[in-house]
Amino acid sequence: MRTTTLGSAGPEVGVIGLGCMGMSHGYDISGPRDDDTSISVIHQALDLGATLIDTSDVYGPYTNEELLGRALAGGHRERAVLATKVGLVATSPTGGPGNSPKIGNNGRPEHIRAAIDDSLRRLGTDHVDLYQLHRVDPEVPIEDSWGAMAEVVAAGKARQIGLSEVTVAQIARAQAVHPVASVQSELSLWTRDPLAEVLPYCVEQGIAFLPFSPLGRGFLAGRFTSFDDLPADDFRRGLPRFQQDALRANLAIVARVRELADRAGVTSAQVALAWVVAQGDQVIPIPGTKTPKYLADNCAAGDVRLGAEDLADLDALPAPEGGRY
């Protein structure tokens, strides 16, 4: 796989990473968990060059980090650029989508200082390569949260720190305290909001941009044709774009992506990911999967280069029906 750097200071990573959330959180919540297959997928990702591996303490909560800790034992940790997050917490064991835990903010410095130690224990490592503030806490000045994140770097518990779902103004405020290595946000053919301000600012500042849900939560890969295709407790059932009327309208986007994929001799997922990668040298999408077949398909997108005509056609796709949330 082609490589790039995680921000201006590195390290080197594959141009496609791996998001691990769906292995234990969010999708098909009550369905059977196959941790052995998930661990195999993580190892396969490293073999294929998808070295940036992303998780969070809130996924599960906690079980996703524990799973990743088991996957990276036995010498695999040194092969990975390991990223986790802090700043979202389970405030109730139920009340979220599909009766999953209800999630709230906690960006207080004392929480961040304690949470990193818990994450390192679960991950089985003495440091992470990237520690990210999952969301800015509206009750805590970002300078306070970011100052605590900087303390984590100073203590040697994280190599770099990043932000998630932020504005340009918030990035600038954080930068005044400590360098921002990365910004994570949703970016895909049907979610292009960061292209207006956040991504150009990151490019200008040498900040890596890490798109989550680059396949539109699986929709752009052509995996759903009806609302009923979603598992009963899958959180996508609560998202506006997946409601039946909107989903039916959005299938026109999928059909056009498939047409372009056929023209290029690749899959729809590869077209969608290659478009994301083409948005900048340090744009590193982190599609999630727990299926070896889909992982191989995603990783192969790292070597797909779309021509100017294909990129222009993809840029011209219609906006989706329905909001993100």
N, C-alpha and C positions, 0 to 999 in steps of 0.2 A: 504494500500500500504506500502511496505517496505520504510524505510527512510534512509537518509544519512545526512552528514553535508555539508554545502556550504563552502568548504575550511576548513582549520584546525581550524578556529575560530568559525565555525557555521554561521548561525543558522541551525536547523534541517529542512530538506525539504524532500518531496517525491522523490523517485528515478526517477520519470518521472515528468517533468514540463509542462507548456503550453506556447507556443509562440503565440502571438496575432496578428502578422503582417497581416496575410491573412484576418482578419476580416474587414479590411478597406484599404488594400494596396497590390498591386502586382498581386494578382490572380483575374481573371475575373473583371477587373477594372471597366468596365461600367455596370456590372451586378447589380441587385438590392441588396442593403444592408439591412440586417435584424438585426438591432441592438438589438432588443428584444431577438432574439434567441442567438446572440453572448453573451449578458449579462447572459442569462440562462446557456450557456456553461461555462462561467467563474465561476459561482456559483457551477455548477455541478463539475467542476474540483476541487474546494476547498473541496467539499463534498467527493470526491473520493481520496483525499490525494495529488493531484497534486498542491502543495502549492506555488511552484516557478512560478510566472507569469511574463512574459517578454514582454516588448514593447520598443518603441523608439520614440523620438520626431519627427523623419523624416517620420514615417509611416503615410501617409495621404497627406501631413504632418499634424501633430498635432492631427488629428481626432482620431487616435488610442489611444493616451493618454486620450483624452476626454472621449472616450467610456469606457476605463478602470476605469476612475474616477467615472463615473456613476455606473459601476458594483460594485465597492468597497465601495460605500456609504452605509449607514444604517447598519454599524457594520461589514461589510465584510472585511474592510481593515485590521483589527487585525488578520484575518485568513490567510492572504497572505504574502508571502515573495516577495516583489514587486521590480522588476528590470526594469530600463529603460536605455536609451543610449543617448549619445551626440556625436557630431563630424561629422555627415553628415547633409547637409542642401539642401533644394530645391533651385537650382540656377536659375531655369526657370519653369514657370507653365506647360510647355510642353517640349517635346524633349526626354523623357524617353520611356521605353517600353510601347506600347499601348497608346502613346501620354500622358503618365503620367508625373509628374514633373521630370525634369532633376536634378540629384543629384550630389553634389560636396562635398569636404572636408572643414571642418572648425574646426581645433583643437586649435585655438588661445585662450589663457587664458581668455581674456575678454569675448569671446563668451561663454565659459564654465561657467564662473561666472554668466552670465545673464541667460543662458539657464536652469540652475537648478531651478531657481525661477519660470520660465515659466512652466517647467514640473510639479513642485509641485502644482502650481495653477490648471493646467489642471487635474492632478491626484487627487486633493482634499485631499492632505495630507501634513504634515509638514516635512516628510522625506521619502526617499526611502531606501530600505534595501540594494540594490546594484545599483551603478551608474557606467555605463560602457562607455569607450571610443570606439565608434562604429568602427572607423578606425583611424589609425595613419595618421595624416596630413603630407604629404611629405614636406610641406613648413614650418613646425613648429617642432623644436626639441621635441622629445617625453618627455624629462625631463620638458619642459615648460608646455606642455599639462597636464602631470601627476601631476605636482606641483599644477596646478589649481584644478585638481580632488581631490588632498589631502586637499586643502583648503575647499572643499565642505564637506569632512568628519569632519574637524576641526570645521566647523560651525554648525555641527549637522544636516546637510541636507541630508546626506547619511551615512549609517552604515559602508559600505565597498565599495571598488571600484574595477572594473575589466576591462579587455581588450578584444578586439575582432579582429580576423583575424591578428594575429601577429606572428613574429618569436621568437625563443628562445632569440636571441640577444636583441630584443626589450623588451621582458619581463624582462630580466636581467637589462636593463637600467632603466626601470620603478621601479623595486624593489629597486634600489639604492636610490630612492626618497621616496617611500612609499610602504608598502606591497601590493602585488597583490592578491586579493581574488579569482579571477576567470579569465578564458580565454574562450571566446566563438569562435567557429569556426565550419565549416561544417565537419561532420563526419557521415558516413553511410556505408553500404555494398558496395556502388559504389563510395564513396569518402573517401579514407583512408590516405590521405597525413599526417594528424597530428600524426599518429601512429609512424612515423619515428623519429621525434625529439620533437615536441611540447608537445604531451601528456606525453611521458616519463619524460620530464622536469617538467611538472605540477605535476605529481605523486611524483616525488622526492622532490619537494618544498612544497607539501601540498596545491597546488592550485586547486580549483575545475575546471573541464572542462565541458563546456556547449555546447553540439553539437546542432547546428541548422540544419534543413533539414535532420533529421535522417532517414526519409522515402524516401529520394531521391526526394523531392518535390512531394510526393504522388505516384511516379512511382513504388517504391518497394512494395507498398501495392496492386499493381495490378489494379490500377484505370484507366490506360490508355493503349490502345492497338494500337492507331493510332494518328498521329499528329492532325487529325481532331477532336479528342476527346477534345482538348484544346479549351477553349473559344477564340473568335476572338481577344481580346485585352489582353490576358493572357501573362505575361512576359516570361513564359516558352517557348512560340513559338520562342523566339529569342535565346534559349540556344542550344548549339551543340548537347547535348545528346537527345534532344527531336525532332530533325529533323528526317524526316520519315525513312531514311535509317539507321541512328544510332539507332533510337527507335526500329525498327524492330529487329536489332541485339541484343539490350539490353533486349528484351523480354525473351531471354534465361536465363538471371539472374533471372527475375521474376518467370519464370517457376520452376527454381531450388529452390527458396525460398518457393514457394507454395508447392512443393513436401516435403520439410523439415517441413513446417507448418502442412501439413496433417499427417505426421508421428508423430508429437508431439501433435496433437489434438488441435492446436491453429490457429490463423489467420496469414497471411503473414506479416501484420503490426506488430503483436506481436513478431514474430520471428526477424524481422529487428530491432525492438527496444530493445529486450532482448539481441541481439548481441552487440548493442552499450553499454548498461548498463554493460555488462560483461567485458568491456575494462578497468574498474577501479572502485574502491570504491567510488570515488567522480566524476564519469562521470554521468552527469544528463542531458539527452536529453530533448529538449524543442520542441516536435512536435507541429505544428500548426493545428488547425481545427476550423471550425465554425459550426460543425454538431454534435449534441449530440451522435449519434450512433458511429461516429468515435472516439469521445472523450472517450467514455466508453471502446472501443476496445483498444485505446492507453494506457489508465490508467491500464487496466488489465495486460498489458505487464510488469508492475512493479513487479508482482508476478510470472512471468514466469522465470524459471531457466533452461537454456539450458545445456545439458550434454556435456561432452568432445567431443564425436563423432559429435554431431550437430555443435558445435563451430568449430571443425576442418573442417567440410564440408563447412561451411560458409566462413571460412578463405580462402578456396581454390577456391571460386567463381572467374570467370574471371573478368578482368578489363573491365570497360564499354567502349563502342565506344563513342568518343566525349569528349571534355573538359567540365569543369564546366561552363565556361562563354565564 
